[in-house]
Amino acid sequence: MLRCNIITRFKPIEAIELRAQELMRLSFKYHDALHLSFAEVGDADVFLTTDDRLLRKAKQYQNISQIKVENPTIWLMNILQIEEKADENDGN
């Protein structure tokens, strides 16, 4: 039983490493590729970063990305606009 638990624990690590290698082949830097891979394997809805270089690279490959990559300020402004519109619609 313990052996099954250990194997189960390592599968996500393998998935993260494989995805990071894929991203590095697309010229993502090592740590950026790892951060994105962790977010993808963890089923995050969005990856927020202020790193303009990473944002540009992620936008360039958004068709193969499994996660949305956004600037936190822009992301928050968009969320607040959506909520404001929803509140206006609820009031009508």
N, CA, C and O atoms as CSV, one atom per row, in Angstrom:
chain,resi,resn,atom,element,x,y,z
A,1,MET,N,N,0.824,-1.193,0.000
A,1,MET,CA,C,0.000,0.000,0.000
A,1,MET,C,C,0.866,1.253,0.000
A,1,MET,O,O,0.575,2.197,-0.735
A,2,LEU,N,N,1.897,1.283,0.789
A,2,LEU,CA,C,2.789,2.436,0.830
A,2,LEU,C,C,3.411,2.689,-0.538
A,2,LEU,O,O,3.570,3.837,-0.953
A,3,ARG,N,N,3.760,1.616,-1.232
A,3,ARG,CA,C,4.379,1.766,-2.543
A,3,ARG,C,C,3.428,2.476,-3.513
A,3,ARG,O,O,3.877,3.318,-4.291
A,4,CYS,N,N,2.163,2.168,-3.490
A,4,CYS,CA,C,1.179,2.819,-4.359
A,4,CYS,C,C,1.105,4.313,-4.055
A,4,CYS,O,O,1.033,5.133,-4.971
A,5,ASN,N,N,1.122,4.662,-2.782
A,5,ASN,CA,C,1.100,6.072,-2.412
A,5,ASN,C,C,2.315,6.809,-2.947
A,5,ASN,O,O,2.193,7.929,-3.441
A,6,ILE,N,N,3.461,6.203,-2.855
A,6,ILE,CA,C,4.683,6.838,-3.339
A,6,ILE,C,C,4.614,7.036,-4.843
A,6,ILE,O,O,4.977,8.103,-5.339
A,7,ILE,N,N,4.161,6.039,-5.574
A,7,ILE,CA,C,4.050,6.149,-7.031
A,7,ILE,C,C,3.046,7.233,-7.399
A,7,ILE,O,O,3.305,8.028,-8.303
A,8,THR,N,N,1.926,7.279,-6.730
A,8,THR,CA,C,0.912,8.290,-7.003
A,8,THR,C,C,1.462,9.687,-6.768
A,8,THR,O,O,1.160,10.608,-7.527
A,9,ARG,N,N,2.246,9.850,-5.748
A,9,ARG,CA,C,2.827,11.154,-5.440
A,9,ARG,C,C,3.774,11.636,-6.535
A,9,ARG,O,O,3.855,12.836,-6.794
A,10,PHE,N,N,4.483,10.728,-7.172
A,10,PHE,CA,C,5.489,11.125,-8.148
A,10,PHE,C,C,4.927,11.376,-9.532
A,10,PHE,O,O,5.582,12.042,-10.334
A,11,LYS,N,N,3.757,10.879,-9.846
A,11,LYS,CA,C,3.182,11.114,-11.167
A,11,LYS,C,C,3.033,12.601,-11.468
A,11,LYS,O,O,3.402,13.028,-12.562
A,12,PRO,N,N,2.504,13.413,-10.541
A,12,PRO,CA,C,2.425,14.842,-10.849
A,12,PRO,C,C,3.807,15.473,-11.051
A,12,PRO,O,O,3.961,16.372,-11.877
A,13,ILE,N,N,4.794,15.011,-10.312
A,13,ILE,CA,C,6.141,15.557,-10.462
A,13,ILE,C,C,6.664,15.249,-11.863
A,13,ILE,O,O,7.284,16.101,-12.499
A,14,GLU,N,N,6.413,14.032,-12.339
A,14,GLU,CA,C,6.831,13.675,-13.690
A,14,GLU,C,C,6.113,14.537,-14.718
A,14,GLU,O,O,6.722,14.984,-15.690
A,15,ALA,N,N,4.832,14.771,-14.510
A,15,ALA,CA,C,4.056,15.601,-15.432
A,15,ALA,C,C,4.590,17.029,-15.445
A,15,ALA,O,O,4.675,17.657,-16.500
A,16,ILE,N,N,4.941,17.529,-14.292
A,16,ILE,CA,C,5.495,18.882,-14.190
A,16,ILE,C,C,6.826,18.959,-14.926
A,16,ILE,O,O,7.071,19.898,-15.684
A,17,GLU,N,N,7.677,17.977,-14.700
A,17,GLU,CA,C,8.990,17.977,-15.351
A,17,GLU,C,C,8.859,17.871,-16.869
A,17,GLU,O,O,9.558,18.569,-17.604
A,18,LEU,N,N,7.963,17.000,-17.340
A,18,LEU,CA,C,7.776,16.846,-18.782
A,18,LEU,C,C,7.246,18.131,-19.411
A,18,LEU,O,O,7.711,18.556,-20.468
A,19,ARG,N,N,6.270,18.740,-18.749
A,19,ARG,CA,C,5.703,19.976,-19.288
A,19,ARG,C,C,6.741,21.093,-19.267
A,19,ARG,O,O,6.810,21.883,-20.209
A,20,ALA,N,N,7.542,21.172,-18.220
A,20,ALA,CA,C,8.601,22.182,-18.144
A,20,ALA,C,C,9.600,21.989,-19.282
A,20,ALA,O,O,10.056,22.965,-19.877
A,21,GLN,N,N,9.937,20.761,-19.582
A,21,GLN,CA,C,10.861,20.490,-20.697
A,21,GLN,C,C,10.250,20.948,-22.019
A,21,GLN,O,O,10.946,21.527,-22.853
A,22,GLU,N,N,8.951,20.693,-22.217
A,22,GLU,CA,C,8.269,21.151,-23.429
A,22,GLU,C,C,8.346,22.672,-23.543
A,22,GLU,O,O,8.644,23.209,-24.610
A,23,LEU,N,N,8.079,23.349,-22.451
A,23,LEU,CA,C,8.104,24.808,-22.460
A,23,LEU,C,C,9.510,25.349,-22.691
A,23,LEU,O,O,9.685,26.354,-23.379
A,24,MET,N,N,10.501,24.692,-22.124
A,24,MET,CA,C,11.881,25.145,-22.332
A,24,MET,C,C,12.292,24.973,-23.791
A,24,MET,O,O,13.088,25.763,-24.298
A,25,ARG,N,N,11.767,23.955,-24.477
A,25,ARG,CA,C,12.045,23.792,-25.909
A,25,ARG,C,C,11.454,24.953,-26.714
A,25,ARG,O,O,11.895,25.236,-27.828
A,26,LEU,N,N,10.452,25.618,-26.138
A,26,LEU,CA,C,9.860,26.791,-26.786
A,26,LEU,C,C,10.551,28.081,-26.346
A,26,LEU,O,O,10.077,29.179,-26.638
A,27,SER,N,N,11.648,27.943,-25.658
A,27,SER,CA,C,12.531,29.023,-25.183
A,27,SER,C,C,12.035,29.740,-23.932
A,27,SER,O,O,12.436,30.875,-23.673
A,28,PHE,N,N,11.169,29.095,-23.154
A,28,PHE,CA,C,10.855,29.609,-21.818
A,28,PHE,C,C,12.065,29.323,-20.948
A,28,PHE,O,O,12.706,28.283,-21.097
A,29,LYS,N,N,12.377,30.222,-20.053
A,29,LYS,CA,C,13.482,30.002,-19.125
A,29,LYS,C,C,13.082,28.931,-18.106
A,29,LYS,O,O,11.899,28.682,-17.873
A,30,TYR,N,N,14.087,28.313,-17.514
A,30,TYR,CA,C,13.887,27.166,-16.621
A,30,TYR,C,C,12.855,27.436,-15.524
A,30,TYR,O,O,11.884,26.691,-15.398
A,31,HIS,N,N,13.049,28.477,-14.741
A,31,HIS,CA,C,12.141,28.742,-13.618
A,31,HIS,C,C,10.752,29.152,-14.094
A,31,HIS,O,O,9.754,28.800,-13.465
A,32,ASP,N,N,10.677,29.892,-15.196
A,32,ASP,CA,C,9.373,30.249,-15.755
A,32,ASP,C,C,8.624,28.996,-16.201
A,32,ASP,O,O,7.427,28.852,-15.952
A,33,ALA,N,N,9.342,28.099,-16.859
A,33,ALA,CA,C,8.732,26.849,-17.318
A,33,ALA,C,C,8.232,26.015,-16.138
A,33,ALA,O,O,7.151,25.430,-16.198
A,34,LEU,N,N,9.019,25.968,-15.077
A,34,LEU,CA,C,8.579,25.232,-13.881
A,34,LEU,C,C,7.350,25.871,-13.243
A,34,LEU,O,O,6.404,25.168,-12.887
A,35,HIS,N,N,7.354,27.186,-13.096
A,35,HIS,CA,C,6.209,27.864,-12.489
A,35,HIS,C,C,4.942,27.620,-13.301
A,35,HIS,O,O,3.892,27.310,-12.738
A,36,LEU,N,N,5.036,27.759,-14.612
A,36,LEU,CA,C,3.871,27.518,-15.463
A,36,LEU,C,C,3.417,26.063,-15.389
A,36,LEU,O,O,2.219,25.782,-15.360
A,37,SER,N,N,4.369,25.149,-15.360
A,37,SER,CA,C,4.039,23.724,-15.281
A,37,SER,C,C,3.321,23.382,-13.981
A,37,SER,O,O,2.339,22.640,-13.988
A,38,PHE,N,N,3.804,23.918,-12.874
A,38,PHE,CA,C,3.133,23.697,-11.592
A,38,PHE,C,C,1.702,24.223,-11.639
A,38,PHE,O,O,0.777,23.568,-11.158
A,39,ALA,N,N,1.526,25.402,-12.218
A,39,ALA,CA,C,0.194,25.995,-12.304
A,39,ALA,C,C,-0.725,25.153,-13.179
A,39,ALA,O,O,-1.887,24.938,-12.836
A,40,GLU,N,N,-0.207,24.674,-14.309
A,40,GLU,CA,C,-1.026,23.846,-15.202
A,40,GLU,C,C,-1.414,22.526,-14.552
A,40,GLU,O,O,-2.583,22.142,-14.570
A,41,VAL,N,N,-0.442,21.837,-13.981
A,41,VAL,CA,C,-0.719,20.538,-13.346
A,41,VAL,C,C,-1.635,20.722,-12.130
A,41,VAL,O,O,-2.423,19.835,-11.801
A,42,GLY,N,N,-1.525,21.878,-11.469
A,42,GLY,CA,C,-2.392,22.171,-10.328
A,42,GLY,C,C,-3.766,22.689,-10.723
A,42,GLY,O,O,-4.568,23.035,-9.856
A,43,ASP,N,N,-4.048,22.745,-12.022
A,43,ASP,CA,C,-5.347,23.200,-12.537
A,43,ASP,C,C,-5.704,24.616,-12.108
A,43,ASP,O,O,-6.860,24.906,-11.798
A,44,ALA,N,N,-4.714,25.491,-12.092
A,44,ALA,CA,C,-4.981,26.894,-11.782
A,44,ALA,C,C,-5.809,27.505,-12.917
A,44,ALA,O,O,-5.680,27.104,-14.074
A,45,ASP,N,N,-6.648,28.466,-12.579
A,45,ASP,CA,C,-7.449,29.155,-13.588
A,45,ASP,C,C,-6.635,30.189,-14.347
A,45,ASP,O,O,-6.852,30.418,-15.537
A,46,VAL,N,N,-5.706,30.803,-13.653
A,46,VAL,CA,C,-4.898,31.856,-14.257
A,46,VAL,C,C,-3.541,31.908,-13.558
A,46,VAL,O,O,-3.427,31.606,-12.370
A,47,PHE,N,N,-2.517,32.297,-14.316
A,47,PHE,CA,C,-1.174,32.473,-13.779
A,47,PHE,C,C,-0.879,33.959,-13.849
A,47,PHE,O,O,-0.821,34.522,-14.942
A,48,LEU,N,N,-0.692,34.602,-12.716
A,48,LEU,CA,C,-0.461,36.038,-12.663
A,48,LEU,C,C,1.029,36.332,-12.503
A,48,LEU,O,O,1.708,35.744,-11.662
A,49,THR,N,N,1.524,37.264,-13.336
A,49,THR,CA,C,2.931,37.628,-13.272
A,49,THR,C,C,3.123,39.075,-13.709
A,49,THR,O,O,2.383,39.590,-14.547
A,50,THR,N,N,4.112,39.708,-13.139
A,50,THR,CA,C,4.485,41.056,-13.569
A,50,THR,C,C,5.716,41.014,-14.474
A,50,THR,O,O,6.243,42.060,-14.853
A,51,ASP,N,N,6.164,39.843,-14.813
A,51,ASP,CA,C,7.327,39.647,-15.682
A,51,ASP,C,C,6.888,39.850,-17.138
A,51,ASP,O,O,6.273,38.968,-17.737
A,52,ASP,N,N,7.209,41.010,-17.691
A,52,ASP,CA,C,6.775,41.332,-19.059
A,52,ASP,C,C,7.319,40.361,-20.100
A,52,ASP,O,O,6.637,40.037,-21.073
A,53,ARG,N,N,8.541,39.903,-19.893
A,53,ARG,CA,C,9.136,38.945,-20.835
A,53,ARG,C,C,8.342,37.637,-20.837
A,53,ARG,O,O,8.047,37.083,-21.896
A,54,LEU,N,N,8.004,37.155,-19.656
A,54,LEU,CA,C,7.219,35.933,-19.539
A,54,LEU,C,C,5.817,36.132,-20.119
A,54,LEU,O,O,5.291,35.246,-20.794
A,55,LEU,N,N,5.221,37.275,-19.861
A,55,LEU,CA,C,3.895,37.563,-20.423
A,55,LEU,C,C,3.926,37.524,-21.954
A,55,LEU,O,O,3.054,36.915,-22.575
A,56,ARG,N,N,4.918,38.166,-22.557
A,56,ARG,CA,C,5.025,38.171,-24.024
A,56,ARG,C,C,5.210,36.762,-24.569
A,56,ARG,O,O,4.584,36.383,-25.559
A,57,LYS,N,N,6.062,35.998,-23.925
A,57,LYS,CA,C,6.321,34.630,-24.371
A,57,LYS,C,C,5.060,33.779,-24.240
A,57,LYS,O,O,4.746,32.997,-25.137
A,58,ALA,N,N,4.347,33.923,-23.147
A,58,ALA,CA,C,3.120,33.153,-22.932
A,58,ALA,C,C,2.050,33.536,-23.957
A,58,ALA,O,O,1.334,32.667,-24.454
A,59,LYS,N,N,1.938,34.814,-24.274
A,59,LYS,CA,C,0.971,35.260,-25.287
A,59,LYS,C,C,1.344,34.691,-26.657
A,59,LYS,O,O,0.475,34.320,-27.446
A,60,GLN,N,N,2.640,34.630,-26.921
A,60,GLN,CA,C,3.120,34.090,-28.199
A,60,GLN,C,C,2.686,32.630,-28.378
A,60,GLN,O,O,2.387,32.201,-29.493
A,61,TYR,N,N,2.653,31.884,-27.294
A,61,TYR,CA,C,2.318,30.460,-27.345
A,61,TYR,C,C,0.977,30.150,-26.671
A,61,TYR,O,O,0.774,29.042,-26.174
A,62,GLN,N,N,0.076,31.112,-26.653
A,62,GLN,CA,C,-1.188,30.906,-25.952
A,62,GLN,C,C,-2.021,29.775,-26.557
A,62,GLN,O,O,-2.861,29.198,-25.866
A,63,ASN,N,N,-1.805,29.449,-27.826
A,63,ASN,CA,C,-2.570,28.369,-28.449
A,63,ASN,C,C,-2.202,26.993,-27.907
A,63,ASN,O,O,-3.003,26.062,-27.999
A,64,ILE,N,N,-1.007,26.849,-27.345
A,64,ILE,CA,C,-0.623,25.560,-26.761
A,64,ILE,C,C,-0.591,25.598,-25.239
A,64,ILE,O,O,-0.348,24.582,-24.588
A,65,SER,N,N,-0.833,26.752,-24.691
A,65,SER,CA,C,-0.811,26.889,-23.237
A,65,SER,C,C,-2.071,26.280,-22.634
A,65,SER,O,O,-3.152,26.350,-23.219
A,66,GLN,N,N,-1.920,25.697,-21.486
A,66,GLN,CA,C,-3.047,25.090,-20.787
A,66,GLN,C,C,-3.583,26.012,-19.693
A,66,GLN,O,O,-4.464,25.632,-18.920
A,67,ILE,N,N,-3.045,27.213,-19.641
A,67,ILE,CA,C,-3.432,28.145,-18.588
A,67,ILE,C,C,-3.359,29.575,-19.128
A,67,ILE,O,O,-2.519,29.885,-19.973
A,68,LYS,N,N,-4.224,30.420,-18.643
A,68,LYS,CA,C,-4.212,31.826,-19.036
A,68,LYS,C,C,-3.150,32.541,-18.204
A,68,LYS,O,O,-3.094,32.382,-16.984
A,69,VAL,N,N,-2.303,33.333,-18.877
A,69,VAL,CA,C,-1.244,34.080,-18.201
A,69,VAL,C,C,-1.573,35.563,-18.326
A,69,VAL,O,O,-1.765,36.072,-19.431
A,70,GLU,N,N,-1.637,36.253,-17.190
A,70,GLU,CA,C,-2.056,37.652,-17.175
A,70,GLU,C,C,-1.199,38.489,-16.222
A,70,GLU,O,O,-0.579,37.975,-15.291
A,71,ASN,N,N,-1.190,39.780,-16.488
A,71,ASN,CA,C,-0.634,40.749,-15.552
A,71,ASN,C,C,-1.663,40.910,-14.427
A,71,ASN,O,O,-2.850,41.061,-14.719
A,72,PRO,N,N,-1.257,40.884,-13.162
A,72,PRO,CA,C,-2.239,40.934,-12.066
A,72,PRO,C,C,-3.089,42.202,-12.048
A,72,PRO,O,O,-4.270,42.150,-11.705
A,73,THR,N,N,-2.504,43.333,-12.411
A,73,THR,CA,C,-3.263,44.582,-12.400
A,73,THR,C,C,-4.350,44.566,-13.470
A,73,THR,O,O,-5.499,44.920,-13.205
A,74,ILE,N,N,-3.981,44.157,-14.665
A,74,ILE,CA,C,-4.954,44.093,-15.760
A,74,ILE,C,C,-6.018,43.043,-15.462
A,74,ILE,O,O,-7.203,43.266,-15.708
A,75,TRP,N,N,-5.597,41.910,-14.937
A,75,TRP,CA,C,-6.542,40.851,-14.593
A,75,TRP,C,C,-7.568,41.354,-13.573
A,75,TRP,O,O,-8.767,41.122,-13.731
A,76,LEU,N,N,-7.098,42.041,-12.531
A,76,LEU,CA,C,-7.998,42.542,-11.500
A,76,LEU,C,C,-8.951,43.591,-12.070
A,76,LEU,O,O,-10.137,43.591,-11.740
A,77,MET,N,N,-8.445,44.480,-12.921
A,77,MET,CA,C,-9.312,45.491,-13.532
A,77,MET,C,C,-10.412,44.822,-14.352
A,77,MET,O,O,-11.560,45.264,-14.317
A,78,ASN,N,N,-10.075,43.757,-15.094
A,78,ASN,CA,C,-11.075,43.035,-15.882
A,78,ASN,C,C,-12.107,42.361,-14.987
A,78,ASN,O,O,-13.299,42.392,-15.293
A,79,ILE,N,N,-11.675,41.760,-13.900
A,79,ILE,CA,C,-12.594,41.115,-12.962
A,79,ILE,C,C,-13.545,42.143,-12.363
A,79,ILE,O,O,-14.748,41.897,-12.267
A,80,LEU,N,N,-13.017,43.287,-11.963
A,80,LEU,CA,C,-13.859,44.324,-11.370
A,80,LEU,C,C,-14.871,44.861,-12.383
A,80,LEU,O,O,-16.008,45.160,-12.017
A,81,GLN,N,N,-14.474,44.987,-13.646
A,81,GLN,CA,C,-15.406,45.426,-14.688
A,81,GLN,C,C,-16.524,44.415,-14.877
A,81,GLN,O,O,-17.690,44.788,-15.006
A,82,ILE,N,N,-16.175,43.150,-14.892
A,82,ILE,CA,C,-17.179,42.092,-15.051
A,82,ILE,C,C,-18.163,42.131,-13.892
A,82,ILE,O,O,-19.373,42.038,-14.099
A,83,GLU,N,N,-17.654,42.268,-12.678
A,83,GLU,CA,C,-18.527,42.326,-11.502
A,83,GLU,C,C,-19.410,43.565,-11.537
A,83,GLU,O,O,-20.582,43.509,-11.167
A,84,GLU,N,N,-18.843,44.688,-11.986
A,84,GLU,CA,C,-19.613,45.932,-12.060
A,84,GLU,C,C,-20.756,45.780,-13.067
A,84,GLU,O,O,-21.876,46.213,-12.797
A,85,LYS,N,N,-20.488,45.181,-14.204
A,85,LYS,CA,C,-21.524,44.957,-15.215
A,85,LYS,C,C,-22.595,44.007,-14.688
A,85,LYS,O,O,-23.784,44.202,-14.941
A,86,ALA,N,N,-22.173,42.985,-13.961
A,86,ALA,CA,C,-23.131,42.039,-13.390
A,86,ALA,C,C,-24.026,42.744,-12.364
A,86,ALA,O,O,-25.230,42.495,-12.313
A,87,ASP,N,N,-23.441,43.614,-11.558
A,87,ASP,CA,C,-24.225,44.376,-10.581
A,87,ASP,C,C,-25.211,45.297,-11.279
A,87,ASP,O,O,-26.346,45.439,-10.824
A,88,GLU,N,N,-24.799,45.927,-12.377
A,88,GLU,CA,C,-25.702,46.807,-13.131
A,88,GLU,C,C,-26.861,46.007,-13.716
A,88,GLU,O,O,-28.004,46.464,-13.708
A,89,ASN,N,N,-26.565,44.816,-14.222
A,89,ASN,CA,C,-27.612,43.966,-14.806
A,89,ASN,C,C,-28.569,43.451,-13.745
A,89,ASN,O,O,-29.760,43.292,-14.012
A,90,ASP,N,N,-28.070,43.190,-12.557
A,90,ASP,CA,C,-28.932,42.740,-11.447
A,90,ASP,C,C,-29.866,43.855,-10.993
A,90,ASP,O,O,-30.966,43.598,-10.504
A,91,GLY,N,N,-29.420,45.085,-11.158
A,91,GLY,CA,C,-30.224,46.230,-10.733
A,91,GLY,C,C,-31.337,46.579,-11.705
A,91,GLY,O,O,-32.265,47.300,-11.338
A,92,ASN,N,N,-31.267,46.088,-12.930
A,92,ASN,CA,C,-32.290,46.409,-13.945
A,92,ASN,C,C,-33.441,45.484,-13.914
A,92,ASN,O,O,-34.372,45.631,-14.706
